[in-house]
């Protein structure tokens, strides 16, 4: 096998190994057999809600396992095709086989990310909440850059994006903002972005052109559906109304229609101002609060399973996950995964898909993934 073909094979096998590891392959096969047996039981549909949960899990496992088996079979066929061409000295057959392996490698990388979306709420829509850290205009400008970055990323993936809450900064940028991203696996893709993001750059607001470091925090939590029940005690809530603010249009109101809800036991604060109706904003804020509480419970379960649970309610500013350096070399580095990009074009959001894929892979392997891309 030529070196080019072997490289494609190694890439495919690495992707499939990661998927098998994330699924716990032997357990997944046994679980699929169990679910297939349960689906054949006519009494399953006596409880429609439970039946739907079983069918959803079955579809997910069938899709992931089927994809691995299909790619493995196609890779074996392509390898056989290349070896046949090499034995007969037919360059055209070899080229076709190598092209098939390349397409399979690209597909395996894409399907790998899809297969890693195995979390309980990964398929749900998501909220992305951004808050400027200390630093005044610098941090507020950085928060707005992140806001635009995530909005553009979601739109490029074909997701629908709505601005739920938007608090403009005094001079530039934003104090805080919340996006609702709607689409398949929106939460699964975005959940690795939770944490503190740091920007190092020559400040456009400093007449002395000095380097400044800015911080913004990002919270990502799933939109919960009717199948998920979250109980909230009204006595634990502090509800404030205020006048919406912003640059204009949908962000500005003439009445106190914006709603902010504080959950006193946990300190979680959510706000909504996207509608002119206070009643609708309150309903949206309540949904956001339930989503935050649900996300906190999911994170607790995962941490307990991994033996890493610590009681906490907020992301600490020391929990830095990504560093963006815009000067002098236009380099971007993800401190969690080690992914580096030196592409000067659209540097803020051009590599976000790679960052997300590497972060998802690291959740399975526990190891940093280093990738360098120079355009």
C-alpha positions as CSV (number, residue, x, y, z in Angstrom):
1,X,0.0,0.0,0.0
2,X,1.3,3.4,-1.0
3,X,2.1,5.9,1.7
4,X,-0.8,8.2,0.6
5,X,-3.3,5.3,0.9
6,X,-1.9,4.2,4.3
7,X,-2.3,7.7,5.6
8,X,-6.0,7.7,4.7
9,X,-6.4,4.2,6.3
10,X,-4.7,5.4,9.5
11,X,-7.0,8.4,9.6
12,X,-10.1,6.3,9.1
13,X,-9.1,3.7,11.7
14,X,-8.3,6.5,14.2
15,X,-11.7,8.0,13.7
16,X,-13.5,4.7,14.0
17,X,-11.5,3.8,17.1
18,X,-12.6,7.0,18.8
19,X,-16.2,6.4,17.9
20,X,-16.0,2.8,19.3
21,X,-14.4,4.1,22.4
22,X,-17.1,6.8,22.9
23,X,-19.8,4.2,22.4
24,X,-18.2,1.6,24.7
25,X,-18.6,-0.7,21.6
26,X,-19.3,-4.1,23.3
27,X,-21.8,-2.5,25.7
28,X,-23.5,-0.6,22.8
29,X,-23.9,-3.8,20.8
30,X,-25.5,-5.5,23.8
31,X,-27.7,-2.5,24.5
32,X,-28.9,-2.4,20.9
33,X,-29.9,-6.1,21.1
34,X,-31.8,-5.3,24.3
35,X,-33.6,-2.4,22.7
36,X,-34.5,-4.4,19.6
37,X,-36.1,-7.0,21.9
38,X,-38.1,-4.4,23.8
39,X,-39.4,-2.8,20.6
40,X,-40.9,-6.2,19.6
41,X,-42.8,-6.3,22.9
42,X,-46.3,-5.0,22.2
43,X,-46.8,-3.9,25.9
44,X,-44.0,-1.3,25.4
45,X,-46.6,1.1,23.8
46,X,-48.8,1.0,26.9
47,X,-46.5,3.8,28.1
48,X,-46.0,6.1,25.0
49,X,-43.6,8.4,26.7
50,X,-41.3,5.6,27.7
51,X,-41.7,4.0,24.3
52,X,-40.5,7.2,22.6
53,X,-37.4,7.3,24.8
54,X,-36.6,3.6,23.9
55,X,-37.1,4.4,20.2
56,X,-34.9,7.5,20.4
57,X,-32.1,5.6,22.0
58,X,-32.5,2.7,19.6
59,X,-32.3,5.1,16.6
60,X,-29.2,6.7,18.0
61,X,-27.3,3.5,18.6
62,X,-28.4,2.0,15.2
63,X,-27.2,5.0,13.4
64,X,-23.8,5.1,15.2
65,X,-23.1,1.4,15.0
66,X,-24.3,1.2,11.3
67,X,-22.1,4.1,10.3
68,X,-19.0,2.4,11.8
69,X,-19.8,-1.0,10.1
70,X,-20.5,0.7,6.8
71,X,-17.3,2.7,6.8
72,X,-15.3,-0.4,7.8
73,X,-16.8,-2.4,4.9
74,X,-16.2,0.4,2.4
75,X,-12.6,0.8,3.5
76,X,-11.9,-2.9,3.1
77,X,-13.4,-2.7,-0.4
78,X,-11.3,0.3,-1.3
79,X,-8.1,-1.3,0.0
80,X,-8.8,-4.4,-2.0
81,X,-9.4,-2.2,-5.1
82,X,-6.0,-0.4,-4.6
83,X,-4.1,-3.7,-4.0
84,X,-5.7,-5.1,-7.2
85,X,-4.5,-2.1,-9.2
86,X,-1.0,-2.4,-7.7
87,X,-0.9,-6.1,-8.6
88,X,-1.9,-5.4,-12.2
89,X,0.1,-2.2,-12.5
90,X,-3.1,-0.2,-13.4
91,X,-2.5,3.4,-12.3
92,X,-6.1,4.4,-13.1
93,X,-7.5,1.7,-10.7
94,X,-5.0,2.7,-8.0
95,X,-6.0,6.4,-8.4
96,X,-9.7,5.5,-8.1
97,X,-9.1,3.4,-5.0
98,X,-7.0,6.2,-3.3
99,X,-9.7,8.7,-4.1
100,X,-12.3,6.5,-2.5
101,X,-10.1,6.2,0.6
102,X,-9.7,10.0,0.8
103,X,-13.5,10.4,0.6
104,X,-14.0,7.8,3.3
105,X,-11.4,9.6,5.5
106,X,-13.3,12.9,5.2
107,X,-16.6,11.1,5.9
108,X,-15.1,9.3,8.9
109,X,-13.9,12.6,10.4
110,X,-17.4,14.2,9.9
111,X,-19.2,11.1,11.2
112,X,-16.9,10.9,14.2
113,X,-18.1,14.3,15.4
114,X,-21.7,13.2,14.9
115,X,-21.2,10.0,16.8
116,X,-19.7,11.8,19.7
117,X,-23.0,13.6,20.2
118,X,-24.2,10.9,22.5
119,X,-25.1,13.0,25.5
120,X,-28.6,13.1,26.9
121,X,-29.4,16.6,25.6
122,X,-26.9,16.8,22.7
123,X,-29.6,16.8,20.1
124,X,-31.4,19.8,21.7
125,X,-31.4,23.5,20.8
126,X,-29.1,25.5,22.9
127,X,-28.6,28.9,24.7
128,X,-25.2,30.6,24.4
129,X,-24.7,33.2,27.1
130,X,-21.8,35.6,27.0
131,X,-20.6,38.0,29.8
132,X,-17.8,40.5,29.7
133,X,-15.2,40.2,32.4
134,X,-13.4,43.0,34.3
135,X,-11.7,45.5,32.0
136,X,-14.4,47.9,30.9
137,X,-14.5,48.7,27.2
138,X,-11.8,46.2,26.3
139,X,-13.6,43.2,27.7
140,X,-17.0,44.4,26.5
141,X,-15.6,44.7,22.9
142,X,-14.2,41.2,23.2
143,X,-17.6,39.9,24.5
144,X,-19.3,41.4,21.4
145,X,-16.6,39.8,19.1
146,X,-17.5,36.4,20.7
147,X,-21.2,37.2,20.2
148,X,-20.7,37.8,16.5
149,X,-18.4,34.8,16.2
150,X,-20.9,32.3,17.6
151,X,-23.8,33.9,15.6
152,X,-21.8,33.5,12.3
153,X,-20.7,30.0,13.2
154,X,-24.3,28.9,13.9
155,X,-25.6,30.5,10.7
156,X,-22.9,28.8,8.6
157,X,-24.0,25.5,10.0
158,X,-27.6,26.2,8.9
159,X,-28.8,26.8,12.5
160,X,-31.5,29.4,13.3
161,X,-30.2,32.1,15.6
162,X,-32.3,34.4,17.9
163,X,-31.0,37.1,20.3
164,X,-32.8,36.6,23.6
165,X,-31.0,39.2,25.7
166,X,-28.6,42.0,24.9
167,X,-27.0,44.5,27.2
168,X,-24.9,47.1,25.3
169,X,-21.7,48.5,26.8
170,X,-21.2,52.1,27.7
171,X,-18.8,53.0,24.9
172,X,-18.5,49.8,22.8
173,X,-19.3,46.1,22.8
174,X,-21.7,44.4,25.2
175,X,-22.0,43.7,28.9
176,X,-23.9,40.5,28.3
177,X,-25.9,38.8,25.6
178,X,-27.7,35.5,25.1
179,X,-28.3,33.7,21.8
180,X,-30.7,30.9,21.2
181,X,-29.4,28.5,18.6
182,X,-31.9,26.1,17.0
183,X,-30.9,23.1,15.0
184,X,-30.0,19.4,15.2
185,X,-27.3,18.7,17.7
186,X,-26.9,22.5,18.4
187,X,-26.1,21.8,22.1
188,X,-23.8,18.9,21.3
189,X,-21.7,21.1,19.1
190,X,-21.6,24.2,21.3
191,X,-21.4,22.7,24.8
192,X,-17.5,22.5,24.8
193,X,-17.4,26.3,24.6
194,X,-18.5,26.9,28.2
195,X,-15.7,28.6,30.1
196,X,-13.5,31.7,30.0
197,X,-12.1,33.0,26.8
198,X,-9.1,35.2,26.7
199,X,-8.0,37.7,24.1
200,X,-4.5,39.2,23.7
201,X,-4.2,42.0,21.2
202,X,-2.9,45.5,20.5
203,X,-5.8,47.5,21.8
204,X,-7.6,49.8,19.3
205,X,-8.8,51.9,22.3
206,X,-5.3,52.6,23.6
207,X,-3.6,55.6,22.0
208,X,-0.2,54.2,23.1
209,X,-0.9,50.9,21.2
210,X,-0.1,48.7,24.1
211,X,-1.0,45.0,24.4
212,X,-4.2,44.3,26.5
213,X,-5.6,41.1,27.8
214,X,-9.4,40.7,28.0
215,X,-11.6,38.0,29.4
216,X,-15.2,37.0,28.7
217,X,-17.1,34.0,30.1
218,X,-19.4,31.8,28.0
219,X,-22.2,29.6,29.3
220,X,-23.8,27.0,27.0
221,X,-26.8,25.1,28.2
222,X,-29.5,23.1,26.4
223,X,-33.1,24.2,25.6
224,X,-35.2,21.6,27.4
225,X,-38.3,20.1,25.8
226,X,-41.6,18.8,27.2
227,X,-40.0,15.4,27.9
228,X,-37.8,16.9,30.6
229,X,-39.5,17.9,33.8
230,X,-37.7,20.5,36.0
231,X,-39.4,21.7,39.2
232,X,-38.7,25.2,40.4
233,X,-39.9,26.6,43.7
234,X,-41.4,30.1,43.1
235,X,-40.3,31.1,46.6
236,X,-36.6,30.6,45.5
237,X,-36.9,33.2,42.7
238,X,-36.2,36.9,42.7
239,X,-37.9,38.5,39.6
240,X,-37.0,42.0,38.4
241,X,-38.4,43.9,35.5
242,X,-36.5,46.7,33.7
243,X,-36.4,48.6,30.4
244,X,-34.7,46.8,27.6
245,X,-31.5,48.4,26.2
246,X,-29.4,48.1,23.1
247,X,-28.5,49.7,19.8
248,X,-32.1,49.8,18.6
249,X,-34.6,47.7,16.7
250,X,-35.7,44.6,18.6
251,X,-33.4,45.5,21.5
252,X,-35.1,48.7,22.6
253,X,-38.5,49.1,24.3
254,X,-40.5,52.0,25.9
255,X,-41.9,49.9,28.8
256,X,-40.4,47.8,31.5
257,X,-40.9,44.6,29.5
258,X,-37.5,43.0,30.1
259,X,-37.4,40.3,32.8
260,X,-34.5,39.1,35.0
261,X,-34.9,36.0,37.2
262,X,-32.4,35.1,40.0
263,X,-32.5,31.6,41.5
264,X,-31.5,32.3,45.1
265,X,-30.2,28.9,46.1
266,X,-27.7,28.6,43.2
267,X,-27.1,32.3,42.3
268,X,-28.1,31.6,38.7
269,X,-29.3,34.7,36.9
270,X,-31.1,34.7,33.5
271,X,-32.8,37.5,31.6
272,X,-35.0,37.9,28.5
273,X,-35.9,41.1,26.6
274,X,-36.4,39.9,23.0
275,X,-40.2,40.4,23.1
276,X,-42.3,43.5,23.8
277,X,-44.5,41.4,26.1
278,X,-43.4,41.1,29.7
279,X,-45.4,37.9,30.0
280,X,-43.6,36.3,27.1
281,X,-40.2,37.5,28.4
282,X,-41.0,36.0,31.8
283,X,-41.9,32.6,30.2
284,X,-38.7,32.7,28.1
285,X,-36.6,33.5,31.2
286,X,-38.2,30.7,33.2
287,X,-37.4,28.3,30.4
288,X,-33.8,29.5,30.4
289,X,-33.6,29.1,34.2
290,X,-34.9,25.5,33.9
291,X,-32.3,24.9,31.2
292,X,-29.5,26.2,33.4
293,X,-30.6,24.0,36.3
294,X,-30.8,21.0,34.0
295,X,-27.4,21.7,32.5
296,X,-25.9,22.0,36.0
297,X,-27.4,18.6,36.9
298,X,-26.0,17.0,33.7
299,X,-22.6,18.4,34.5
300,X,-22.8,17.1,38.0
301,X,-23.7,13.6,36.8
302,X,-20.8,13.5,34.4
303,X,-18.4,14.8,37.0
304,X,-19.6,12.2,39.6
305,X,-19.2,9.4,37.0
306,X,-15.7,10.6,36.3
307,X,-14.9,11.0,40.0
308,X,-14.2,14.7,39.6
309,X,-17.3,16.3,41.1
310,X,-16.9,19.5,43.2
311,X,-19.8,21.6,44.4
312,X,-19.9,24.9,42.4
313,X,-22.5,27.1,40.8
314,X,-20.5,29.3,38.4
315,X,-17.6,29.1,36.0
316,X,-14.6,30.6,37.8
317,X,-12.5,33.1,36.0
318,X,-9.5,30.8,36.5
319,X,-11.2,28.1,34.3
320,X,-9.6,29.4,31.1
321,X,-10.4,27.3,28.1
322,X,-9.2,29.2,25.1
323,X,-6.7,31.9,24.3
324,X,-6.9,34.1,21.2
325,X,-3.8,36.1,20.2
326,X,-4.5,38.5,17.4
327,X,-1.1,40.2,17.2
328,X,1.5,40.1,15.8
329,X,1.1,36.7,14.1
330,X,-2.7,36.2,13.9
331,X,-2.3,33.0,15.9
332,X,-5.2,31.3,17.7
333,X,-4.6,28.6,20.2
334,X,-7.1,26.5,22.2
335,X,-5.5,25.9,25.6
336,X,-7.7,22.9,26.4
337,X,-6.9,20.9,23.4
338,X,-3.7,22.4,22.0
339,X,-5.3,23.1,18.6
340,X,-3.5,25.9,16.9
341,X,-4.4,27.8,13.8
342,X,-2.2,30.4,12.1
343,X,-4.7,31.2,9.3
344,X,-5.0,35.0,9.0
345,X,-8.4,34.9,7.3
346,X,-11.4,35.2,9.5
347,X,-9.2,34.1,12.4
348,X,-11.8,34.4,15.2
349,X,-14.3,32.0,13.8
350,X,-12.7,30.3,10.9
351,X,-11.3,27.4,13.0
352,X,-14.1,27.0,15.5
353,X,-15.3,23.7,14.0
354,X,-11.8,22.2,14.5
355,X,-11.7,23.5,18.1
356,X,-15.1,22.0,18.8
357,X,-14.2,18.6,17.2
358,X,-10.9,18.5,19.2
359,X,-12.7,19.3,22.5
360,X,-15.3,16.6,21.9
361,X,-12.5,14.1,21.1
362,X,-10.6,15.1,24.2
363,X,-13.7,14.3,26.3
364,X,-13.5,10.7,25.2
365,X,-9.7,10.2,25.1
366,X,-8.7,12.5,28.0
367,X,-5.7,13.6,25.8
368,X,-5.0,16.9,24.1
369,X,-5.2,16.9,20.3
370,X,-2.7,19.1,18.5
371,X,-3.5,20.3,15.0
372,X,-1.8,23.0,13.1
373,X,-3.3,24.6,10.0
374,X,-1.3,27.1,8.0
375,X,-3.2,28.6,5.0
